[in-house]
Structures are given as structure tokens and as C-alpha cells.
Amino acid sequence: MVTVTLTVNGQEKTSDCEGRSLLSDFLRDNLNLTGTHVGCDTSQCGACVVHVDGEAVKSCTMFAWEAQGADVATIEGMAEDDGSLGTIQQAFQDHHGLQCGFCTPGMVMSAAALLKKNPDPTEYEIRDYLEGNICRCTGYQNIVHAIQAAAQTMRAAT
């Protein structure tokens, strides 16, 4: 067993886990943050994307102990302070960027990372950035529209 302490969505969290525990499992099982989905355990689908020290990471590709002392952001941290949907989440809802919702947390986290790096991405840049995220329901077009709308809203707010 190892003890892991990290900051998740602005709050310090500590929990014991097995040394082989993946960050995705640690978030879900130890911290009860079940918004991070596990779809494949092989880093193929992107449903488990979180931010570790500001970088988008597939949390099924790293051990929990590797995040020791890190700042981790999950889908639960994307909401506004009052609990309402954040800008990207709202855009996904408004533009039907989800159907079953399984890939949505990873898509939203990837979109947030993209918009942090590139606040005005083209459709091609969005599609290229989402290459590591699989959606089996939407055909991606509405996801792209949602990210474009979120980008526009975020640019207008600054």
C-alpha cells in the first residue's frame, strides 16, 4: 500500500491505495469522483482524461502514486462555483455534443485543454486534438460545434 496526497479540483485529498492502482481507479474508487470514466484501460478511448498539473492526461495510463503532490482537475471541477454547468459543459448540452454521455467527461476535459492552448481553434484543429477520444454515438460533428461555441463564449467573456 502507498499513501497518495494530491490536490483535486482545488482540495487536498489523501488516500491509501495499492501501488498498482491507476489514477482513474484512484479517483473513482478512493475519492468517489466517478465522472472520470474508464472505457478501455489501454488509453484508446479518452473517456478517462483529466488534467494533471494543467496537462490533459489519460488517467488510465498512469499510476496514482505518479500524481503524488500534483494538481488534478476532473470533470467534477468543470462546473461553476454555484454548481451550474461550466461554459464547455453548457455548450455540449446546447449543441447536442453528447448522446449516451459516456465519452463526454473525457471530451470536455480534452476540449478545455485545447481551448487553454488555442482559444480560437479551427474545425480541423479541434478534430485533430480530439483524435485520442472515441465517441461511438455522435459522429463528432456536434462535439466540434459545441467546442466552437464554447470557444466563442469564452473569448467574448474576456
Contacts in CASP RR format, 6 or more apart in sequence:
PFRMAT RR
TARGET T0000
AUTHOR 0000-0000-0000
METHOD contacts of the structure
MODEL  1
MVTVTLTVNGQEKTSDCEGRSLLSDFLRDNLNLTGTHVGCDTSQCGACVV
HVDGEAVKSCTMFAWEAQGADVATIEGMAEDDGSLGTIQQAFQDHHGLQC
GFCTPGMVMSAAALLKKNPDPTEYEIRDYLEGNICRCTGYQNIVHAIQAA
AQTMRAAT
1 16 0 8 1.000
1 17 0 8 1.000
1 18 0 8 1.000
1 19 0 8 1.000
2 16 0 8 1.000
2 17 0 8 1.000
2 18 0 8 1.000
2 19 0 8 1.000
2 64 0 8 1.000
2 65 0 8 1.000
3 14 0 8 1.000
3 15 0 8 1.000
3 16 0 8 1.000
4 14 0 8 1.000
4 15 0 8 1.000
4 16 0 8 1.000
4 17 0 8 1.000
4 26 0 8 1.000
4 64 0 8 1.000
4 65 0 8 1.000
4 67 0 8 1.000
4 68 0 8 1.000
5 12 0 8 1.000
5 13 0 8 1.000
5 14 0 8 1.000
5 68 0 8 1.000
5 69 0 8 1.000
6 12 0 8 1.000
6 13 0 8 1.000
6 67 0 8 1.000
6 68 0 8 1.000
6 69 0 8 1.000
6 70 0 8 1.000
6 71 0 8 1.000
6 72 0 8 1.000
7 13 0 8 1.000
7 69 0 8 1.000
7 70 0 8 1.000
7 71 0 8 1.000
7 72 0 8 1.000
8 27 0 8 1.000
8 31 0 8 1.000
8 33 0 8 1.000
8 72 0 8 1.000
8 73 0 8 1.000
8 74 0 8 1.000
9 72 0 8 1.000
9 73 0 8 1.000
9 74 0 8 1.000
9 76 0 8 1.000
9 77 0 8 1.000
10 71 0 8 1.000
13 31 0 8 1.000
15 26 0 8 1.000
15 30 0 8 1.000
15 31 0 8 1.000
16 30 0 8 1.000
17 25 0 8 1.000
17 26 0 8 1.000
17 29 0 8 1.000
17 30 0 8 1.000
17 64 0 8 1.000
17 65 0 8 1.000
19 63 0 8 1.000
19 64 0 8 1.000
19 65 0 8 1.000
20 63 0 8 1.000
21 29 0 8 1.000
21 30 0 8 1.000
21 63 0 8 1.000
21 64 0 8 1.000
21 65 0 8 1.000
22 41 0 8 1.000
22 59 0 8 1.000
22 60 0 8 1.000
22 61 0 8 1.000
22 62 0 8 1.000
22 63 0 8 1.000
22 64 0 8 1.000
23 50 0 8 1.000
23 52 0 8 1.000
23 57 0 8 1.000
23 59 0 8 1.000
23 60 0 8 1.000
23 62 0 8 1.000
23 63 0 8 1.000
23 64 0 8 1.000
23 66 0 8 1.000
23 67 0 8 1.000
23 72 0 8 1.000
24 36 0 8 1.000
24 38 0 8 1.000
24 48 0 8 1.000
24 50 0 8 1.000
24 59 0 8 1.000
24 60 0 8 1.000
25 38 0 8 1.000
25 64 0 8 1.000
26 64 0 8 1.000
26 67 0 8 1.000
27 33 0 8 1.000
27 36 0 8 1.000
27 50 0 8 1.000
27 59 0 8 1.000
27 72 0 8 1.000
27 74 0 8 1.000
28 34 0 8 1.000
28 35 0 8 1.000
28 36 0 8 1.000
28 38 0 8 1.000
30 64 0 8 1.000
33 74 0 8 1.000
33 76 0 8 1.000
35 74 0 8 1.000
35 75 0 8 1.000
35 76 0 8 1.000
35 105 0 8 1.000
36 47 0 8 1.000
36 48 0 8 1.000
36 50 0 8 1.000
36 59 0 8 1.000
36 74 0 8 1.000
36 75 0 8 1.000
36 105 0 8 1.000
36 106 0 8 1.000
37 47 0 8 1.000
37 48 0 8 1.000
37 102 0 8 1.000
37 103 0 8 1.000
37 105 0 8 1.000
37 106 0 8 1.000
38 47 0 8 1.000
38 48 0 8 1.000
38 60 0 8 1.000
39 45 0 8 1.000
39 46 0 8 1.000
39 47 0 8 1.000
39 48 0 8 1.000
39 60 0 8 1.000
39 102 0 8 1.000
40 46 0 8 1.000
40 47 0 8 1.000
40 60 0 8 1.000
41 60 0 8 1.000
42 60 0 8 1.000
43 58 0 8 1.000
43 60 0 8 1.000
43 61 0 8 1.000
44 132 0 8 1.000
44 134 0 8 1.000
45 103 0 8 1.000
45 132 0 8 1.000
45 133 0 8 1.000
45 134 0 8 1.000
46 58 0 8 1.000
46 103 0 8 1.000
46 106 0 8 1.000
46 110 0 8 1.000
46 132 0 8 1.000
46 133 0 8 1.000
46 134 0 8 1.000
47 102 0 8 1.000
47 103 0 8 1.000
47 105 0 8 1.000
47 106 0 8 1.000
47 133 0 8 1.000
47 134 0 8 1.000
48 58 0 8 1.000
48 59 0 8 1.000
48 60 0 8 1.000
48 106 0 8 1.000
49 56 0 8 1.000
49 57 0 8 1.000
49 58 0 8 1.000
49 59 0 8 1.000
49 105 0 8 1.000
49 106 0 8 1.000
49 107 0 8 1.000
49 109 0 8 1.000
49 110 0 8 1.000
49 113 0 8 1.000
49 133 0 8 1.000
50 56 0 8 1.000
50 57 0 8 1.000
50 59 0 8 1.000
50 72 0 8 1.000
50 73 0 8 1.000
50 74 0 8 1.000
50 75 0 8 1.000
50 109 0 8 1.000
51 57 0 8 1.000
51 72 0 8 1.000
51 73 0 8 1.000
51 109 0 8 1.000
51 112 0 8 1.000
51 113 0 8 1.000
52 59 0 8 1.000
52 62 0 8 1.000
52 67 0 8 1.000
52 70 0 8 1.000
52 71 0 8 1.000
52 72 0 8 1.000
53 70 0 8 1.000
53 71 0 8 1.000
54 71 0 8 1.000
54 73 0 8 1.000
54 113 0 8 1.000
54 116 0 8 1.000
55 113 0 8 1.000
56 109 0 8 1.000
56 110 0 8 1.000
56 112 0 8 1.000
56 113 0 8 1.000
73 109 0 8 1.000
74 105 0 8 1.000
74 109 0 8 1.000
75 104 0 8 1.000
75 105 0 8 1.000
75 106 0 8 1.000
75 108 0 8 1.000
75 109 0 8 1.000
78 86 0 8 1.000
78 88 0 8 1.000
78 89 0 8 1.000
78 108 0 8 1.000
78 109 0 8 1.000
78 112 0 8 1.000
79 85 0 8 1.000
79 86 0 8 1.000
79 89 0 8 1.000
80 86 0 8 1.000
84 90 0 8 1.000
85 93 0 8 1.000
87 150 0 8 1.000
87 153 0 8 1.000
87 154 0 8 1.000
87 157 0 8 1.000
88 108 0 8 1.000
88 111 0 8 1.000
88 112 0 8 1.000
88 115 0 8 1.000
88 146 0 8 1.000
88 147 0 8 1.000
88 150 0 8 1.000
89 108 0 8 1.000
90 150 0 8 1.000
91 146 0 8 1.000
91 147 0 8 1.000
91 149 0 8 1.000
91 150 0 8 1.000
91 153 0 8 1.000
92 98 0 8 1.000
92 104 0 8 1.000
92 107 0 8 1.000
92 108 0 8 1.000
92 143 0 8 1.000
92 146 0 8 1.000
92 150 0 8 1.000
94 146 0 8 1.000
94 149 0 8 1.000
95 142 0 8 1.000
95 145 0 8 1.000
95 146 0 8 1.000
95 149 0 8 1.000
96 138 0 8 1.000
96 142 0 8 1.000
96 146 0 8 1.000
97 104 0 8 1.000
97 107 0 8 1.000
97 138 0 8 1.000
97 142 0 8 1.000
97 143 0 8 1.000
97 145 0 8 1.000
97 146 0 8 1.000
98 104 0 8 1.000
98 107 0 8 1.000
98 137 0 8 1.000
98 138 0 8 1.000
98 143 0 8 1.000
99 137 0 8 1.000
99 138 0 8 1.000
100 136 0 8 1.000
100 137 0 8 1.000
101 137 0 8 1.000
103 133 0 8 1.000
103 134 0 8 1.000
103 135 0 8 1.000
103 136 0 8 1.000
103 137 0 8 1.000
106 133 0 8 1.000
107 130 0 8 1.000
107 133 0 8 1.000
107 135 0 8 1.000
107 143 0 8 1.000
110 129 0 8 1.000
110 130 0 8 1.000
110 132 0 8 1.000
110 133 0 8 1.000
111 126 0 8 1.000
111 130 0 8 1.000
111 146 0 8 1.000
111 147 0 8 1.000
111 150 0 8 1.000
113 129 0 8 1.000
114 121 0 8 1.000
114 125 0 8 1.000
114 126 0 8 1.000
114 129 0 8 1.000
114 130 0 8 1.000
114 147 0 8 1.000
115 121 0 8 1.000
115 147 0 8 1.000
115 150 0 8 1.000
115 151 0 8 1.000
115 154 0 8 1.000
118 125 0 8 1.000
119 151 0 8 1.000
119 154 0 8 1.000
119 155 0 8 1.000
120 151 0 8 1.000
120 155 0 8 1.000
121 129 0 8 1.000
121 147 0 8 1.000
121 148 0 8 1.000
121 151 0 8 1.000
123 144 0 8 1.000
123 148 0 8 1.000
126 144 0 8 1.000
126 147 0 8 1.000
126 148 0 8 1.000
127 140 0 8 1.000
127 144 0 8 1.000
130 140 0 8 1.000
130 143 0 8 1.000
130 144 0 8 1.000
135 143 0 8 1.000
END
